[in-house]
């Protein structure tokens, strides 16, 4: 059974269900790369960040995530996408951990 908070999210987000997004391969880019985001740091630079509140990401160190981004090419892909689509760059949020792209 869903918690009342999770249930409330599903009610407000018509594309979500208990098993995730119902859009399948038609997901927007931001959804495809979740829990990673392109985000401005406190100095205004565009960086790759990961949602620090995502339970699945809490168990990984920054170094492990940075290695994953490098091996998969995702870090460079995110920064290239941010350069081409600046509207997708999120403002700074303290709930995200910034990662270094190698």
Secondary structure, DSSP 8 states (H G I E B T S, - for coil): ---HHHHHHHHH-TTEETTEETTGGG--HHHHTTTEEEEE-TTS-EEEEEETT-TTTTTS-HHHHHHHHHHHTHHHHHHHHHHH-GGG-B---TTEEEE---
